[in-house]
Amino acid sequence: QLSVSGPMLDLTAAFELPLTEVGFGVFASSAGSMVNVTISANSSGWGVLRAGPFSGPFLLPKRGALVLRVLIDHSIIEAFAGDGRGVLTHRAYPGANAGLAYLLNHGMAPVKLASFDGYRLRAATPPHELSKANPFF
């Protein structure tokens, strides 16, 4: 389980290549349900980004770590892999108290996590006082 949780998250992990299928489990609940957002790579230079039942191929970077960034805003999951080479949006409806997030490794071998950043996001609604002073808010 990651140290950050909630209905609005910004998660970024960099994984060293080679790798099998790794990523995040989001909208996780204590009952065990969650949505998997993963990346995998093969030796032909292509990767696959998956979010729930959806997937799409992307060209792997020539060198360095493979970065997966996931933005969660209540029911929307946006995933970006390989510096934006793979992009996927998925709508999911989490149950009550389903705000936990996990790192996942679906492969048989250990994976090296080069870096991880996780942030809890806040709503972009301006403060009440600001909306009175500025008619554009």
N, C-alpha and C positions, 0 to 999 in steps of 0.2 A: 504494500500500500504506500502511495506517495504521501508526502507531508502536506500537500495542498489538496483541498477538496471544495466542492460547492457546485452550484448550477451554472457558473460563468468562470471559465478557466482559460489560461493560455499556457500550454505545455509544449516544450521543445526538448528533444533528445537527439544527440548525435551518436550514432553507432558505428563502430569500426567495421569495415568490410574484411573478409567475407561474412555474410550472415544468412540465416535462414529466414524465419518470419518473426519479427519483433515489433513492438509498438506499445500502445496503451489500451487498457480496458477502462472505459469511461461510463458515466451514469451507473456506476456499480452500487448495488445495495447489499445490505447484510444478508439478504436471502440468496445471494449468489448470481443474480442476473446482471449483465453488463453488455455494452456495445464495444466490440473490438475494432480498433483502428490500427492497422498494421502495415508494414512494408516488408517486402522480401526482395532478394536479388538473386540473379543467376549468372552463370559464367559467360553468357553471350552479351553482357553489357546492358541488359534491361532489368528493370525492377517492376514490382506490382504494388500498387497502393490499394488497400482495402478498407472500407468503412461499412460495417454491417454487411448487408448482402451485395453491396456494390464494389466493383473493382475496376482498375484501369492501369495499363502499362505506362512506364515512363523510362526515359533514357537515364542510365546511371551516370553520376559525375565520373570524370576520368580518374580522379584520385581523391584521397581524403575521406573523412567520415561521411556517412549518409545521414542527413538531417531529416527528422520528422517533426513538423509543427502542427499542433492541433488546437484549434480555437473552439470553445464551447460557449454558446449563448442560449441558455435554457434548452430549447428543443433542437437547436441547429448545431451540427458538428461540421466544421470545415477543416480539412486536412491538406497539408502541403508537404511534398516529399522532394528531396534532391534540389533544393533551391528553387522551388516552384515548377520543376519539370513535371511533377505529378500533382494534380489538384482534384479534390473530391469533396462534394457537399452531401450531407446526409441528414435527414430529419428523423429524430427519434423522440419518443415520449417517455421520459423516465418516470418511474413510480415515485411514491413518496419516499423521502430520505435516500434517494439514489444519487448522491453527489460524490461518491468516492471515486478515486482514480488509481490505477495500478500500472506498473510496467509489466509487459508481457514478453515471454520468449517461448514461442511454439516449436522451436527446434530442439534437436537432441544435444547440441553442443553449447557450451557457454558462449556468451556474447559479451564483448567489451563495450561498455557504455563510456564514450569519450566525454560527454557532458550532459547535464540536465538542468533545465530552468523551468520552474513552475510558478505561476502567479494566479491569484484569485482576482478576478475582474470585478469592477463595480459598474453600476448602471451609469449611462452617460447623460441622464436627466439632470439639467442644471438645477442648482438650489432654488428654492421658492423665492428668495429675495432677488436673485438675479433675473428671474422671469418677470417680475414686476417692473424692474428698472429698464429692461430691454424688450421692446415689443416683438423682436424677432425670435425670442425663445419661447 
